[in-house]
Amino acid sequence: MEDVRRLTDFRLRQRIGASDERLAERVGQTLDAGMAKRLQDVGAKLSQMSELLNVAQQAPSASAVVSWVRYQMGRKATAAVWHGAGLGRAVLADISWLRDQAGGLAREVYPRDQAKAGSAEVWIQLVRRYAGWLRRQFVATVVAATGGEADDEQS
């Protein structure tokens, strides 16, 4: 039984790692020139992307990340970035897309009777990777366009 679990874990890591190219492409579409300009106009800060990444890394589920994004959209202090510039709607759409991706990956990796439960684990893992890619894209498009530098040591 332990061998089956290790094989499943290995296959899962392999499939999730292989999804990085799709994640990077999706993030590039989400944080395109238009979104980058809107985020610059409202004064979006790298710390907001870092906080999203931190929340995703610590969240027990993707649903918790969804709740956090919705909270940011409603907060007065962050609404300009997350609601006004449209970042929140775009991130929520991407997280929904990741749910669909997770279902497919789970069916490929987990035994049939575990695929549904496995899908939730795959989903949060994809959301975590997505948040990392989004932060990197923010540095490349928003921070670089303003002539700034990423002032923290996260990668």
N, CA, C and O of each residue as an XYZ file, in Angstrom:
620
protein
N       0.823     -1.196      0.000
C       0.000      0.000      0.000
C       0.867      1.260      0.000
O       0.566      2.230     -0.695
N       1.938      1.233      0.782
C       2.843      2.384      0.842
C       3.488      2.639     -0.521
O       3.698      3.789     -0.906
N       3.800      1.563     -1.247
C       4.397      1.712     -2.578
C       3.433      2.404     -3.539
O       3.848      3.220     -4.362
N       2.162      2.078     -3.433
C       1.149      2.709     -4.291
C       1.063      4.199     -3.979
O       0.972      5.024     -4.888
N       1.092      4.539     -2.700
C       1.041      5.959     -2.302
C       2.259      6.717     -2.813
O       2.129      7.834     -3.314
N       3.429      6.127     -2.693
C       4.643      6.788     -3.175
C       4.602      6.973     -4.689
O       5.012      8.013     -5.204
N       4.112      5.975     -5.387
C       3.994      6.087     -6.841
C       2.999      7.180     -7.213
O       3.242      7.961     -8.133
N       1.883      7.233     -6.500
C       0.888      8.279     -6.745
C       1.483      9.653     -6.477
O       1.297     10.571     -7.277
N       2.187      9.809     -5.376
C       2.825     11.090     -5.054
C       3.836     11.495     -6.122
O       3.893     12.658     -6.522
N       4.629     10.533     -6.578
C       5.613     10.810     -7.625
C       4.925     11.254     -8.910
O       5.326     12.244     -9.521
N       3.903     10.531     -9.316
C       3.176     10.883    -10.546
C       2.517     12.248    -10.411
O       2.470     13.013    -11.374
N       2.011     12.555     -9.228
C       1.383     13.853     -8.995
C       2.408     14.977     -9.120
O       2.153     15.970     -9.802
N       3.553     14.837     -8.476
C       4.605     15.859     -8.583
C       5.027     16.043    -10.039
O       5.253     17.163    -10.495
N       5.125     14.954    -10.743
C       5.525     14.994    -12.149
C       4.498     15.760    -12.984
O       4.864     16.626    -13.779
N       3.224     15.444    -12.806
C       2.166     16.092    -13.598
C       2.038     17.577    -13.249
O       1.859     18.417    -14.130
N       2.132     17.888    -11.957
C       2.016     19.287    -11.546
C       3.206     20.080    -12.072
O       3.037     21.205    -12.542
N       4.390     19.516    -12.002
C       5.568     20.190    -12.555
C       5.430     20.428    -14.047
O       5.863     21.461    -14.558
N       4.831     19.480    -14.744
C       4.634     19.618    -16.187
C       3.606     20.697    -16.521
O       3.546     21.153    -17.663
N       2.810     21.106    -15.560
C       1.782     22.121    -15.810
C       2.334     23.544    -15.730
O       1.611     24.496    -16.024
N       3.591     23.708    -15.341
C       4.154     25.056    -15.179
C       4.073     25.901    -16.445
O       3.809     27.101    -16.371
N       4.295     25.297    -17.587
C       4.230     26.071    -18.831
C       2.833     26.635    -19.052
O       2.680     27.800    -19.422
N       1.815     25.809    -18.826
C       0.431     26.301    -18.962
C       0.126     27.382    -17.936
O      -0.548     28.363    -18.250
N       0.619     27.209    -16.711
C       0.405     28.219    -15.673
C       1.058     29.542    -16.062
O       0.444     30.601    -15.933
N       2.293     29.484    -16.533
C       2.998     30.700    -16.929
C       2.280     31.395    -18.080
O       2.182     32.622    -18.097
N       1.781     30.628    -19.035
C       1.025     31.217    -20.146
C      -0.260     31.868    -19.651
O      -0.606     32.976    -20.063
N      -0.950     31.183    -18.781
C      -2.213     31.718    -18.249
C      -1.966     33.012    -17.480
O      -2.710     33.981    -17.631
N      -0.928     33.023    -16.660
C      -0.593     34.228    -15.894
C      -0.218     35.361    -16.838
O      -0.585     36.511    -16.596
N       0.503     35.056    -17.907
C       0.847     36.081    -18.888
C      -0.376     36.691    -19.542
O      -0.395     37.887    -19.834
N      -1.389     35.886    -19.772
C      -2.648     36.396    -20.331
C      -3.406     37.232    -19.303
O      -4.010     38.250    -19.641
N      -3.368     36.798    -18.066
C      -4.075     37.520    -17.008
C      -3.420     38.864    -16.721
O      -4.094     39.889    -16.622
N      -2.115     38.846    -16.590
C      -1.373     40.061    -16.255
C      -0.737     40.614    -17.538
O       0.476     40.802    -17.631
N      -1.609     40.865    -18.520
C      -1.147     41.399    -19.800
C      -0.869     42.894    -19.673
O      -0.970     43.457    -18.583
N      -0.524     43.526    -20.771
C      -0.162     44.947    -20.746
C      -1.295     45.825    -20.212
O      -1.047     46.781    -19.477
N      -2.526     45.503    -20.578
C      -3.665     46.288    -20.098
C      -3.847     46.196    -18.599
O      -4.048     47.208    -17.927
N      -3.778     44.979    -18.071
C      -3.907     44.792    -16.623
C      -2.729     45.443    -15.913
O      -2.904     46.090    -14.881
N      -1.532     45.275    -16.462
C      -0.343     45.878    -15.841
C      -0.496     47.389    -15.759
O      -0.140     47.992    -14.746
N      -1.017     48.003    -16.801
C      -1.223     49.455    -16.806
C      -2.255     49.861    -15.753
O      -2.055     50.836    -15.028
N      -3.348     49.119    -15.670
C      -4.369     49.430    -14.658
C      -3.796     49.292    -13.249
O      -4.088     50.105    -12.373
N      -2.986     48.269    -13.037
C      -2.380     48.073    -11.719
C      -1.382     49.183    -11.398
O      -1.306     49.636    -10.257
N      -0.629     49.615    -12.385
C       0.283     50.753    -12.185
C      -0.506     52.005    -11.832
O      -0.131     52.758    -10.933
N      -1.604     52.219    -12.552
C      -2.415     53.423    -12.342
C      -2.999     53.510    -10.935
O      -3.166     54.606    -10.401
N      -3.307     52.371    -10.336
C      -3.887     52.385     -8.986
C      -2.840     52.192     -7.902
O      -3.167     52.127     -6.717
N      -1.584     52.101     -8.308
C      -0.501     52.001     -7.322
C      -0.352     50.649     -6.669
O      -0.008     50.558     -5.490
N      -0.608     49.595     -7.427
C      -0.453     48.250     -6.873
C       0.983     48.025     -6.416
O       1.934     48.473     -7.057
N       1.116     47.339     -5.321
C       2.429     47.090     -4.718
C       2.772     45.603     -4.780
O       1.894     44.740     -4.758
N       4.061     45.334     -4.858
C       4.549     43.965     -4.853
C       4.102     43.232     -3.591
O       3.872     42.023     -3.621
N       3.981     43.948     -2.507
C       3.582     43.309     -1.249
C       2.216     42.630     -1.361
O       1.956     41.646     -0.668
N       1.340     43.151     -2.232
C       0.034     42.519     -2.396
C       0.160     41.164     -3.076
O      -0.560     40.226     -2.734
N       1.066     41.057     -4.032
C       1.300     39.771     -4.693
C       2.013     38.806     -3.741
O       1.746     37.604     -3.738
N       2.911     39.348     -2.947
C       3.604     38.519     -1.954
C       2.621     37.982     -0.925
O       2.737     36.837     -0.485
N       1.661     38.803     -0.544
C       0.663     38.359      0.426
C      -0.225     37.266     -0.173
O      -0.569     36.302      0.511
N      -0.597     37.413     -1.445
C      -1.358     36.352     -2.108
C      -0.571     35.050     -2.087
O      -1.120     33.993     -1.775
N       0.700     35.125     -2.415
C       1.542     33.931     -2.396
C       1.614     33.337     -0.993
O       1.509     32.121     -0.835
N       1.790     34.166      0.017
C       1.841     33.680      1.399
C       0.529     33.015      1.807
O       0.531     31.955      2.433
N      -0.569     33.633      1.455
C      -1.878     33.057      1.786
C      -2.040     31.707      1.095
O      -2.487     30.741      1.713
N      -1.683     31.639     -0.170
C      -1.809     30.374     -0.900
C      -0.934     29.285     -0.285
O      -1.354     28.133     -0.178
N       0.267     29.647      0.113
C       1.176     28.654      0.697
C       0.655     28.125      2.028
O       0.905     26.970      2.373
N      -0.055     28.942      2.767
C      -0.526     28.541      4.094
C      -1.966     28.037      4.107
O      -2.397     27.426      5.085
N      -2.705     28.282      3.045
C      -4.125     27.918      3.023
C      -4.305     26.406      2.997
O      -3.564     25.696      2.318
N      -5.288     25.921      3.737
C      -5.557     24.489      3.732
C      -6.286     24.032      2.466
O      -6.322     22.842      2.154
N      -6.866     24.998      1.741
C      -7.623     24.646      0.537
C      -7.654     25.833     -0.421
O      -7.407     26.975     -0.033
N      -7.960     25.537     -1.663
C      -8.095     26.599     -2.660
C      -9.283     27.504     -2.328
O      -9.258     28.698     -2.623
N     -10.304     26.941     -1.725
C     -11.472     27.751     -1.341
C     -11.083     28.854     -0.361
O     -11.663     29.939     -0.387
N     -10.117     28.585      0.493
C      -9.644     29.612      1.430
C      -8.960     30.746      0.674
O      -9.079     31.907      1.066
N      -8.257     30.431     -0.389
C      -7.618     31.465     -1.201
C      -8.687     32.291     -1.924
O      -8.579     33.514     -2.009
N      -9.702     31.627     -2.434
C     -10.819     32.329     -3.074
C     -11.445     33.316     -2.092
O     -11.712     34.464     -2.446
N     -11.677     32.875     -0.874
C     -12.261     33.759      0.151
C     -11.363     34.958      0.417
O     -11.852     36.077      0.576
N     -10.059     34.733      0.468
C      -9.121     35.827      0.712
C      -9.158     36.842     -0.433
O      -9.144     38.048     -0.186
N      -9.204     36.373     -1.668
C      -9.267     37.293     -2.817
C     -10.547     38.116     -2.750
O     -10.522     39.329     -2.963
N     -11.656     37.464     -2.457
C     -12.934     38.200     -2.343
C     -12.871     39.237     -1.224
O     -13.402     40.339     -1.361
N     -12.229     38.885     -0.137
C     -12.042     39.824      0.973
C     -11.240     41.036      0.510
O     -11.596     42.172      0.824
N     -10.169     40.805     -0.227
C      -9.352     41.912     -0.732
C     -10.153     42.803     -1.678
O      -9.973     44.021     -1.694
N     -11.026     42.200     -2.455
C     -11.864     42.973     -3.380
C     -12.813     43.897     -2.619
O     -13.169     44.966     -3.113
N     -13.217     43.491     -1.432
C     -14.167     44.279     -0.653
C     -13.551     45.249      0.337
O     -14.228     46.160      0.813
N     -12.284     45.069      0.651
C     -11.624     45.951      1.620
C     -11.363     47.312      1.001
O     -10.930     47.410     -0.147
N     -11.625     48.347      1.758
C     -11.397     49.705      1.273
C      -9.937     49.928      0.887
O      -9.649     50.548     -0.136
N      -9.023     49.424      1.705
C      -7.589     49.662      1.486
C      -7.049     48.960      0.248
O      -6.048     49.403     -0.316
N      -7.683     47.881     -0.188
C      -7.153     47.107     -1.316
C      -8.112     47.003     -2.492
O      -7.777     46.391     -3.506
N      -9.288     47.585     -2.376
C     -10.306     47.444     -3.418
C      -9.873     48.030     -4.763
O     -10.268     47.508     -5.805
N      -9.085     49.082     -4.769
C      -8.664     49.676     -6.038
C      -7.896     48.670     -6.885
O      -8.085     48.597     -8.099
N      -7.037     47.905     -6.245
C      -6.239     46.903     -6.967
C      -7.072     45.675     -7.296
O      -7.130     45.247     -8.449
N      -7.712     45.113     -6.289
C      -8.375     43.826     -6.455
C      -9.737     43.930     -7.129
O     -10.149     43.007     -7.831
N     -10.433     45.027     -6.928
C     -11.744     45.192     -7.568
C     -11.673     46.178     -8.727
O     -12.024     45.840     -9.857
N     -11.222     47.390     -8.447
C     -11.223     48.443     -9.452
C     -10.400     48.128    -10.688
O     -10.862     48.345    -11.809
N      -9.201     47.624    -10.504
C      -8.334     47.306    -11.647
C      -8.710     45.970    -12.283
O      -8.243     45.648    -13.376
N      -9.546     45.198    -11.606
C     -10.006     43.930    -12.166
C      -9.139     42.729    -11.833
O      -9.379     41.632    -12.338
N      -8.144     42.921    -10.997
C      -7.259     41.809    -10.674
C      -8.003     40.682     -9.962
O      -7.779     39.508    -10.257
N      -8.875     41.027     -9.038
C      -9.600     40.003     -8.290
C     -10.449     39.122     -9.182
O     -10.424     37.898     -9.051
N     -11.203     39.730    -10.092
C     -12.039     38.942    -11.009
C     -11.177     38.030    -11.876
O     -11.531     36.877    -12.120
N     -10.045     38.555    -12.338
C      -9.154     37.762    -13.185
C      -8.549     36.590    -12.405
O      -8.474     35.474    -12.918
N      -8.122     36.845    -11.173
C      -7.537     35.778    -10.349
C      -8.593     34.736    -10.016
O      -8.310     33.539    -10.055
N      -9.801     35.167     -9.692
C     -10.866     34.205     -9.401
C     -11.195     33.349    -10.627
O     -11.450     32.153    -10.494
N     -11.190     33.945    -11.802
C     -11.422     33.177    -13.037
C     -10.305     32.154    -13.235
O     -10.557     31.016    -13.630
N      -9.077     32.567    -12.960
C      -7.951     31.637    -13.106
C      -8.026     30.506    -12.088
O      -7.727     29.359    -12.417
N      -8.419     30.814    -10.865
C      -8.543     29.768     -9.847
C      -9.646     28.781    -10.236
O      -9.524     27.583     -9.985
N     -10.702     29.275    -10.839
C     -11.761     28.398    -11.341
C     -11.222     27.497    -12.455
O     -11.513     26.301    -12.489
N     -10.439     28.077    -13.362
C      -9.804     27.301    -14.429
C      -8.878     26.238    -13.829
O      -8.820     25.111    -14.321
N      -8.162     26.598    -12.773
C      -7.275     25.645    -12.110
C      -8.054     24.484    -11.498
O      -7.555     23.361    -11.444
N      -9.261     24.748    -11.043
C     -10.095     23.670    -10.503
C     -10.373     22.630    -11.591
O     -10.313     21.425    -11.344
N     -10.673     23.111    -12.786
C     -10.905     22.195    -13.904
C      -9.637     21.406    -14.243
O      -9.692     20.203    -14.495
N      -8.508     22.095    -14.246
C      -7.229     21.429    -14.509
C      -6.945     20.378    -13.440
O      -6.466     19.286    -13.746
N      -7.239     20.709    -12.201
C      -6.987     19.793    -11.088
C      -7.803     18.511    -11.227
O      -7.309     17.419    -10.949
N      -9.046     18.650    -11.655
C      -9.888     17.467    -11.837
C      -9.287     16.502    -12.851
O      -9.264     15.290    -12.633
N      -8.803     17.048    -13.956
C      -8.182     16.208    -14.978
C      -6.914     15.540    -14.485
O      -6.695     14.353    -14.723
N      -6.074     16.311    -13.793
C      -4.835     15.736    -13.255
C      -5.126     14.658    -12.219
O      -4.465     13.619    -12.194
N      -6.102     14.902    -11.376
C      -6.449     13.922    -10.342
C      -6.930     12.618    -10.968
O      -6.592     11.537    -10.486
N      -7.714     12.713    -12.035
C      -8.190     11.492    -12.700
C      -7.038     10.721    -13.340
O      -7.090      9.495    -13.445
N      -5.994     11.443    -13.772
C      -4.824     10.784    -14.355
C      -3.971     10.074    -13.307
O      -3.373      9.035    -13.587
N      -3.919     10.633    -12.107
C      -2.950     10.194    -11.109
C      -3.541      9.267    -10.053
O      -2.938      8.248     -9.718
N      -4.706      9.607     -9.532
C      -5.268      8.867     -8.409
C      -6.109      7.679     -8.882
O      -6.676      7.705     -9.974
N      -6.182      6.652     -8.059
C      -7.123      5.572     -8.354
C      -8.541      6.147     -8.407
O      -8.841      7.147     -7.756
N      -9.377      5.520     -9.167
C     -10.734      6.035     -9.417
C     -11.473      6.397     -8.138
O     -12.148      7.426     -8.095
N     -11.363      5.580     -7.093
C     -12.098      5.836     -5.856
C     -11.501      6.987     -5.031
O     -12.109      7.416     -4.050
N     -10.314      7.495     -5.417
C      -9.672      8.592     -4.688
C      -9.561      9.875     -5.505
O      -9.068     10.886     -5.006
N     -10.012      9.840     -6.745
C      -9.816     10.983     -7.644
C     -10.526     12.248     -7.154
O      -9.973     13.343     -7.251
N     -11.729     12.106     -6.634
C     -12.456     13.293     -6.180
C     -11.757     13.951     -4.999
O     -11.571     15.168     -4.985
N     -11.372     13.161     -4.017
C     -10.652     13.705     -2.864
C      -9.289     14.235     -3.287
O      -8.844     15.268     -2.786
N      -8.633     13.550     -4.189
C      -7.333     13.988     -4.681
C      -7.404     15.292     -5.443
O      -6.440     16.057     -5.462
N      -8.532     15.551     -6.069
C      -8.703     16.776     -6.844
C      -8.530     18.024     -5.988
O      -7.965     19.013     -6.453
N      -9.003     17.996     -4.755
C      -8.860     19.156     -3.859
C      -7.392     19.415     -3.541
O      -6.966     20.569     -3.475
N      -6.621     18.358     -3.345
C      -5.185     18.502     -3.070
C      -4.453     19.040     -4.300
O      -3.599     19.919     -4.188
N      -4.790     18.512     -5.453
C      -4.164     18.991     -6.692
C      -4.517     20.460     -6.905
O      -3.663     21.248     -7.313
N      -5.765     20.833     -6.634
C      -6.221     22.209     -6.842
C      -5.413     23.194     -6.004
O      -4.947     24.204     -6.530
N      -5.238     22.923     -4.715
C      -4.479     23.862     -3.884
C      -3.016     23.889     -4.314
O      -2.382     24.944     -4.269
N      -2.475     22.757     -4.726
C      -1.091     22.772     -5.195
C      -0.938     23.626     -6.453
O       0.043     24.356     -6.593
N      -1.899     23.537     -7.359
C      -1.862     24.370     -8.561
C      -2.041     25.846     -8.220
O      -1.380     26.702     -8.809
N      -2.918     26.148     -7.283
C      -3.127     27.542     -6.867
C      -1.838     28.104     -6.276
O      -1.490     29.256     -6.532
N      -1.139     27.312     -5.498
C       0.132     27.772     -4.916
C       1.148     28.092     -6.006
O       1.819     29.123     -5.950
N       1.263     27.215     -6.992
C       2.202     27.464     -8.090
C       1.760     28.682     -8.893
O       2.588     29.499     -9.295
N       0.464     28.801     -9.124
C      -0.082     29.946     -9.851
C       0.273     31.252     -9.145
O       0.696     32.212     -9.789
N       0.105     31.289     -7.837
C       0.404     32.514     -7.082
C       1.873     32.896     -7.233
O       2.201     34.079     -7.325
N       2.740     31.920     -7.259
C       4.162     32.194     -7.482
C       4.418     32.765     -8.862
O       5.170     33.728     -9.018
N       3.789     32.168     -9.861
C       3.943     32.685    -11.225
C       3.349     34.089    -11.355
O       3.910     34.933    -12.053
N       2.226     34.343    -10.695
C       1.606     35.667    -10.758
C       2.521     36.726    -10.145
O       2.657     37.822    -10.687
N       3.135     36.402     -9.034
C       4.051     37.336     -8.391
C       5.238     37.639     -9.311
O       5.635     38.795     -9.457
N       5.796     36.605     -9.923
C       6.924     36.813    -10.849
C       6.510     37.693    -12.029
O       7.250     38.590    -12.433
N       5.336     37.432    -12.570
C       4.851     38.225    -13.703
C       4.609     39.673    -13.285
O       4.857     40.594    -14.064
N       4.130     39.876    -12.067
C       3.941     41.226    -11.545
C       5.269     41.965    -11.517
O       5.344     43.127    -11.917
N       6.315     41.299    -11.048
C       7.649     41.919    -11.024
C       8.083     42.261    -12.441
O       8.599     43.351    -12.691
N       7.874     41.337    -13.364
C       8.329     41.526    -14.736
C       7.555     42.614    -15.474
O       8.121     43.285    -16.336
N       6.287     42.801    -15.159
C       5.477     43.751    -15.919
C       5.218     45.058    -15.173
O       5.447     46.137    -15.719
N       4.754     44.973    -13.960
C       4.364     46.175    -13.225
C       5.567     46.839    -12.572
O       5.794     48.034    -12.759
N       6.326     46.086    -11.819
C       7.470     46.660    -11.111
C       8.516     47.152    -12.102
O       9.023     48.264    -11.962
N       8.843     46.341    -13.096
C       9.865     46.727    -14.077
C       9.428     47.939    -14.900
O      10.253     48.785    -15.244
N       8.134     48.025    -15.215
C       7.648     49.152    -16.025
C       7.714     50.476    -15.278
O       7.785     51.535    -15.901
N       7.692     50.427    -13.966
C       7.771     51.660    -13.180
C       9.209     52.008    -12.822
O       9.471     52.993    -12.131
N      10.142     51.177    -13.307
C      11.547     51.427    -13.013
C      11.941     51.003    -11.631
O      13.036     51.324    -11.168
N      11.070     50.287    -10.962
C      11.366     49.835     -9.601
C      12.082     48.503     -9.618
O      12.343     47.922    -10.670
N      12.384     48.049     -8.447
C      13.019     46.739     -8.271
C      12.230     45.966     -7.248
O      11.590     46.541     -6.367
N      12.282     44.656     -7.372
C      11.687     43.808     -6.352
C      12.566     43.925     -5.121
O      13.722     43.503     -5.134
N      12.018     44.499     -4.056
C      12.829     44.834     -2.890
C      12.843     43.760     -1.804
O      13.355     43.985     -0.707
N      12.287     42.607     -2.112
C      12.377     41.544     -1.126
C      13.110     40.357     -1.729
O      13.473     40.381     -2.905
N      13.326     39.342     -0.949
C      14.168     38.235     -1.394
C      13.388     37.013     -1.819
O      13.979     35.951     -2.017
N      12.084     37.124     -1.967
C      11.315     35.967     -2.457
C      11.558     35.835     -3.937
O      11.820     36.820     -4.627
N      11.469     34.611     -4.424
C      11.653     34.395     -5.854
C      10.381     33.942     -6.501
O      10.352     33.711     -7.710
